[in-house]
Amino acid sequence: MFKFRSLLLKSKSKPKQCNTLAVIRKLTSSQPLNTFHSRNASSFSKPHASARADSRVPISRNFCTAPDRDTLEYDVVIVGAGPAGLSAAIRLKQLCQENDTDLSVCVLEKGAEVGAHIISGNVFEPRALNELLPQWKQEDAPITTPVTSDKFWYLTKNRAISLPSPFDNEGNYVISLSQLVRWMGEKAEELGVEIYPGFAASEILYDANDKVIGIGTNDMGISKDGSKKENFQRGVDIKGRITLLAEGCRGSLSEKIIKQYNLREKGGAEHQTYALGIKEVWEIDEEKHQPGAVIHTLGWPLDNKTYGGSFLYHMKDRQISLGLVVALNYQNPFMSPYEEFQKLKHHPAIKPFLEGGTVIQYGARTLNEGGFQSIPYPAFPGGAIIGCSSGFLNVPKIKGTHTAMKSGMLAAESAFGVFNKGLDMNAYWDALRNSWIWEELYKARNYRPAFKYGLVPGLALSGLEHYILKGRLPVTLKHGKPDHEATDAAKLHSPIHYPKADGVLSFDVPTSLHRSNTNHEHDQPPHLQLKDPKVPELTNLPVYAAPESRYCPARVYEYVADEKNQMKLQINAQNCLHCKACDIKDPKQNIKWTVPEGGGGPGYSVM
């Protein structure tokens, strides 16, 4: 069994001298798969089982370093061990085998283990996996529950009205995406990919010509006041001839790159639009469990001006995934997506599934909904943006894993061409536009923007597109305002009074947060930063009635009275689920999300 590695550096570096940088490669350890090894261990690597004698990847590397910062160098550096990043890594190594060559490939993952930050209400379409790993059924992939029924409901407060299902999920599977990426990580390691969980990429490295040459990880062991603690460890520069950013929705480095190189303008793309997905996994009674049953809903508890819906998927082992997705261009600042989700569970059509059951896990994450109109130019000098960092979600399908995986595969093929055919990463853009991703998203392009006119007009327009025109409407609809501009002033709405959690079906935030296994080192610099500390008290509170206290599904933001009885914003960064809603929805874009210490955040296992 293969183990994910720890990134270990010798601490006896001297300014301007060369240092030996060693990486553990223990192939027979008794530790569980994905365990985040101690960062302070010290050991040299063993040759990987797939390494050839003429491999370009040395067992340990010697490089000259900056005065107090070590450097590792690879051919390809991938940020993010999700579906896109791992698909890119696997495809690169496959191409190496097919062409009798080798490239060194490194994948960095900020979660404590691969899959720890992966959450998706996932009905999985295996199209990309069929191309990447055709023998997945014979290799114990955690994809075992085929869709057996597919229902679509319009919910009123007390009824569920059946509608024709537009999703066509025949041949798809109900899965846990966090479990799938763990399995993909094993496959990547078997091919020789080096995966380092627990290390957060916090900065982009450039050369003198403004070309990206890698990333830097953040320092660890820094206290809140900026002083170095006893366990201080300097970050690492990880350089790559090609850098692929696969950070997921609203990736912090990806957003920097998009702005720096004007990639939206270069690709003729609109702004991205987002939704917040909130999810629980329940274990329910055997007699209620229907493996493979899929239900999607529109309507209640959301109002007719708010786009969104819920899902209920029957997984294996008496488990169900239940979630609510709320578009972040909602107008009412008093609305709380978390509390709307708690209401959903009391609906007469949902409640019977949950009664007598137990919540196993809770989590939340934003997702891209801009689709075709919002795809930026994905290549930049020295690399490319892949997966949900670019935004390949097919909104009417409610699926983005297969497109994210395919984008990673196409980027890998383009990167391989850079090394072996003298091409550049602009070939990735051409490959995308000639792929089934482009065809699929083009046909789906008008579904999401149709709902800016409201629920009923949106259903009518999207139904026309889906059933009659089949994506051939002669115009491409545009999105409305960016999500943060869509929030109305509080004076235009009445406060919403949500029922108190009953502790059986609905729960308060602290209870749910405990089920996410979220953990951060408390004594570290806050990773949620205010660009202007005066904005919360001068604008957000008086004008918008403190919306950050409601759109956040983890109670990171709350207003408390100071010694003068004036309300001040308190940021509980240790609660952060890394959902990125604050980075998107803050009315003045005053909150900047940055990576905390590597290994911090949620600890998902079945999400």
N, C-alpha and C positions, 0 to 999 in steps of 0.2 A: 504494500500500500504506500502511495506517495504522500509526502508531507509538504505543506507550503512552508517556505523558508522564512527566516528572519534576516533582516538586513543588519549585518554586524560589521562594525568598523573598529580597527585598532585605535586606541585612545592615545597612543604615544606619538602622535604626529608632531612634526616640527615645522616651523615656518619655512616655506620655499624648498622643502625637501620632499623626496618621493616617499610614499607610504604604501605598505601592503594593505590592500582592502580585501578582506576575506568574507566569504559567504558560506554559511552552513548548508550542507546538502545531506541531511540525514535521511536515508531511504528506508531504514528499518527501525526507526524509533517506535517506542510503545505509546507515544502520546497520541491522543485522538486527532483525527483529521481536522485541519483548519485551526488547531490551537495556536494562539498568538504567543510565540516563544518569547522568552525574556530578552529584552534588548541589550542586556549587559553581559550575555554569554559571550564566549570567545572560542571560535573553532574554525578550522579551515574546511573548505568544501571537498567532497569526493566527486570524482567524475560521474556525471549523470549517465544512466543506463543507455540513453539514446545518443550520447556524444561519440563522435568518431575520433579516431586518432588525429585526423587532420582538421578537426573543428577549429573555427576561428575564435571560439569562446574559451578563454583560459580558465583554469581552475581557480586561481586567485589573480587579481589584477594589480599592477603597480602603476601609479599615476602621480604626477606632481600635483600638489594641491594648493589651494589658496592658503593664506596664513593659518587659519584655524578651522578650515572646512574641508572635509574629504570629498572626493569625487569618484563616482563610478561611471563607466562609459559602456554603452550598448549600441547596437545598430538601431534598434527600435525600442522606444520607451512608450508605454501605454499607461495612461492615468485612468484607473477605474476598472475593477474586476467584475463588471456586470456583463450582460449578454453581448453587448457590442464589443467591449474591450477583449473579452475572452475569445469571441469569434475571430477577431482580428489576429490575436496571438496564435490561435490554432491554425488559421489559414496560412499565416506566414510560415509556420513550421512545416505544414504540409507541402507548400511550394518548395521549401528547401529540400525536403525528401525527394520530391518529384524531379528536381533539377540537380541533385547530387551536389548541393552546396550547403552552407550554413550561415545563419544570421543569429546574433544574440538578441534575445527578446526579453524585456523586463516588464512586468505588470505591477503597478503600485495600487494598493487599495487602502483607503483611509479607515475602513471598518476594522474592528479587532480581528475579524476572520472573514474569509470570503463568504458573501451572502448576508453578512450581519446588517448591512444597510439596504438590502434589496427587498422591496415591497411592491406587490402588484396584485390586483384582483384578477387573476390570470386564467383566461380561457386561451390556451396556447395553440397557435396555428403552426404546424411543424415544417412548413415549406422551406424555410432557411436551414433548419437543422437537417432536413433530408439532403440538402446539398452539401452541408458542411461535414456531417458525420452520418453517412447513409446507414450504417449498421447500429444506430443508437438503440434500436429495440433489442438487439442481442447483447448490448453492453450495459445492461442494468440502469439505463437512464430512469430518473424518477418521474416518468411520464406513463402512468398506468391506468388512468381513469378517463376513458373516452366519454364525450358528451352523449348522453342518452335521451335528453329532452331539452327543448329550447322554447321558453315562454317569454312573452313580452306583455307587461301590464302597464296600464295607466291607473295610477292611484289617486283616488279621492281620499278624504279624511277617513272614510269608513269602508270603502269598497276597492276592489281590484278588478278593473275592466280589461279583459283579454283583447289584445290587438295582434294582427299578423306579425310574426317575428321577422325582422329584416336582416338578421345576423348570419344565417346560413352557417351554423357551426358543425355541420356534418364533417367528420374526420378530424375534429379538434379535440383537445384534452383539457380537463380541469387539473391544474398543477399548482404547486408552490414554486414561485420563481426563485426564491432564496435557496431552495433545495436544488433546483436545476443548475444554478450557477456554481454551486459547490461541486456538482458532478462535472461540469464543464472545466472547472479549475483542475480537477484530477486529470482530465484528458489533456489539458494544456501542459501540465507538468510531465506527463508521460512522453510528450513530444519534445521536452527540453526547455519549456518556457520557465522563467524564474518569476515566481509570484511572491510579493512581499506585502502581507496584510499588516495593518497597524501603522502605516506611514502615510501622512497627509501631504500631498503636493500643494504647497502654499504660494509658490512664485514661478514665473516663467523666466528661463535663462535665454539671453540673446547674445549674438556675436556683434562685432563692430558694424555689420551691415544690416542690423535689425532683423536678422534671421533667428528663428527659434532654434536653440541647440539643446533643449532639455528643460528640466524643472528642478526646483529646490524644495526639499522637505522642510517643515518648520522645526525650530528648536524645541526641545522638550525639557521639562524641568525648570520652567520659568514661572515665578509666582505672579500674583495679580499686580503687585507693585512694580513688576519688571525686573526684579532681582533674580539672580540665579540660585536655585535650590541645590541641595547636596547631590541630587540625582540629575543635575543638568547634563544634557547631551546636545551637542551642536547638530544642526541639521546637515543634510547631505545634498550635494549637487549630483544629480543623476542626468548625465548627458546622453543624447541620442542623435544619431544622424537623421532620424525621423522621429517626431513626437506625435502620438495620436491621443487626443483628448476624448475620453469616454466617461465623463463624470456624471452622466444622467441629466435630468431636467434642471435647467438653470445652473449649470456647472460654473463655479466661481472663476476658474481660469479660462474656461471657454467664453464666458461673457466678456472678459478682458480682451481676449484675442479678437472676438467679433467686433468690438468697438475700435480696437487699435488699428485693425486692418480694414475697417469699414466693410465687413463681409456682407452685411444686409444690403447695403447699397450696391455692392459689386454683384450680388446675386439677384438684384431687383426684388428683394423680399420685403414684405410688411413686417411690422413688429410682431413678436410672438404673443399669443394669448394662452392663458393657463387655466387649470382647474386644480382644486385641492381634493385629493382622495383620502378618505378616512375609513379604516378597515379594522374589523375584528375577526379572529378565527375562533369558532366555537366547537366544542365537542357536544354532540346532541344524542338523544335517545336513539337506539338502534331502529326502532319501528318507524321513526320519522326520517331516517336517512335514506336518500335515494342517490347512490353514487352516479355522478355524471349529470345530474339534473342542473339546468341553468335557467335562472330567472333574471331578467332585466326590467327595470321600471322607469317611468317618467312620472312627473306630477308631484303630488304630496310627498314629503312635507314642504317642498319648495314652492314659492309663488310662481305665477305665470310669467313673470319678468326675469326669472332666474333660471339659467340653463343648468341642467344637471340630471342626475338619476341615481338609482341604486342598483346593486347587484347582489345576488345570492347564489353561490355555487356550492354544490355538494362535492366535496373532495373525497378522498379515501379515509378509512379508519374513523368513521363516524364524525368527521370534521366538515364544517361548512365555512366558507368565506362570505362574510357579509360586509358590505361597504356602501358608502354614499360619496358621490363625486359632485362637487359644486364648482361651477365656473367662477373664476375669480374676478370676472367683470360684473359681479352683482352690485346693486346700487345702494341697498339699505345698510348703513353702517352699524345698525343694531343687530344685524343677523350674525349668528354664530354657527358656522358649519358643524362644529362639534355638537352643539345642542340640537341642531336639526337631525343629526345622526341618532342621538339618543331618542328623539321623538319617533323616528322611523321604526325603531324596534318594538314600539307599542302598537303599530298598525295591525288591524285584525288579520291581515293576510300574512304578516311576517311573524307576529308574536307566537303562534302555535309551534313554529319550528324551534324556537328558542327556549320555550318553557321546559324546565327540568334539565337544561343544558348548562354548560360551564364555559366561560371565556378562557381561552388559552393564551391569546396574544392580541395586542393592540398596536396600531401604528398609523402613520400618515405620511403622505408625500404628494408633492405637486406633480402635474403632468402637463406636457405640451398639448395644446389643442389647435394651434394655428395651422397645422397641416401644410399643404402644398404652397400656399401663399406666403408662408413664413419661414421657408427653408433658406438659410443664408448660404452664400458661397462657402463651401466647406473646407477649402484648402487655403493654407497660408504658407509663407516662406518657412520651410522646415517641418511641415506637418499638416495635420488635418483634424477636423472635428467630426466625431462619429456618434451614431446612436442618438439617444434622446437629448444630448447636448445640442444637436442640430434640430431635432424635432421631427421625427418620422411617424408619429402616431396617426393611425387611420381612425378618425373619430367615429364614423358610422359603424365600423367593425368593433370599436373599443379595443383595439389591439395595436401594440407597437413593438412587441418583443421580436417578432419575425422580421420586421423592417429594420430594427436596430441591429440585429444579427447580420442581416444581409449587407447593411452599410459598412459594418466592420470588416466583412469578407472582401467587399469591393475596395476598401481602403488598404487592406493588406495586399491585395493584388497590385494596386497602384504603387504601394511602397516597394514591393518586390521589383517592379519595373524600374523604379528609381535606381536600385542597386545593380540590376542586371541588364537593363536595356537603355540606360541613359535618359530615361524619361524624368518628369517632375510630377509633383503631387497634384498638379492641375488635371492630370488624367483621371483623378478620382471624381471630379465634377462631371466629366464626360461619361464615365462609367455609371454614375448615378442616373443621369438623364437617359441612358440607354437600358436601364434595368427595369425589372418588374416593380421596384419601389416607386419609380416615377409614374409609371402607368397606373398603379393602384391609387396613389395619392392624388393624381390628377382627376381621376374619376370621382374621388370623394371630396373634392376641394370645396364644393358649395354647401355641404351639409352643415358644418358648424356656423359659418357666418349667416346662414338663413335664420338662425334662432335669435339674432340681434333684434328682430322685429317682434319677438314674443313667442310663447310656446305654440299657440295654434297656427300662426303663419309659418313658423319654423317647421312644424310637422307637415304642413301642406307642401311647402317648397321642397323639403327633403324627400317627401314621399314621391313627388313628381320626378325628382332627380333619380331616385333609387329605382322606382318601378317602371317609369315610362321612358325617360330620356337616358337613363343608365350612364350618367356622368357626361352627357353630351350637350348640356346647356351651353348656348353660344357665348355666354358671358361668364366671367369669374367674379363672384361676389367678394367684396372686401370686408375685412373685420372693422369693428367700430373703434372706439377709443381704447388705448392701452388700459389694462386692468386697473392700474392705480388711479387713473383719471376718471374711472367710471363711478367711484364712490361719491354719493351725494352728501351734501351737508346734512347734519343730524336734524336740523329744523324742518326738513322736508319729510321726515318720517316719525312715526311714533315708536317708542321703545317696545321691544318684544319681551314678554314675560314667559320664560321657559319653565316648565314644571320641574320640581326638584327630583333628582335621581332617586329611584326606589331601591337601588342596590341589588336588584334581581335581574332586570333587563337593561336598565339604564344606570350609568355610573358617573361619579364626579371625575374631574380630570386627574387628580392625584392617584386614584385607584387605577384608572386606565394607564396612566404613565408608568406605574409600577409593572404593568403587564408588557410594556415595550422593552423591558430590560435596559432602559437607557441609563448610561453612566458616563459621567465626565469627571475628570480631576477638578475639584472645586477651586483649588488655588492655582489658577492659571489665568493669563490675560483673557478678557472676554472676547469671544469670537464674533459676537454680535455688536457692531459698532454704530454709533450715531454720528452721522456727518456733521450735524449741528445739534448739540444737546438741548437747545432751547425750543426746537420744533415741537416735541411732545406736549409741553405745557402751554405754548403760545398758539399752536395750530391744531394738533391732533385732538387734544382734549376739548377745547372750547368749540371748535368747528365741527369735528366729526365724532364727538362723544367717545373718544378713546377706542377706535376700531381695532387696534393691535391687541387689546385685551380680549377680543372675541374671534378674530380670524385665526389666531394662533391656536392649534389644537393641543398645546402642551403647557399652557399657562406660563409661558416664558415672560410675557409682558403684563404687568399689572401696576395700577396707580395706587400709591399709598400716601398717607398724610405725613408730612414732615413735622418738625418740632413747632413750626408756625401754623400748623394745620392746613398747609397748602399741599395740593396733590402733586406728587412727583412720580415720574415713570421709574419703576424698578424692573431691571432685566435679570431674570433667573436663567442665566445661560446654561446652567447645568441640566435644565429640563429639556433642552432642545432636541427635537426628533430629526433635525436636518431636513425638514420638509421644504424649506425655502419660501413658504408663504409670505413671510415678513419682507423678504427681499423683493417680492413681486407686488404685494398689495398695499404697502405703506403709501398713503396718499401723496406724500411729498418725496418719495423715494429717498428717505432719510436714513433707512436702516441698511447697513452693509453687512452681508453674510460672508464670513471668512472661515477657513477651516480651523477647528480646535486642534488640540494635540491628537496625533494619530491614535486610533483605537477607541476614541471617545464616541458617544452617540448611542443609537439603539443597538439592540442585539437580537435581531430577528432570526428565527429558525424555521418557521413554517409559513412565512408570509409570501 
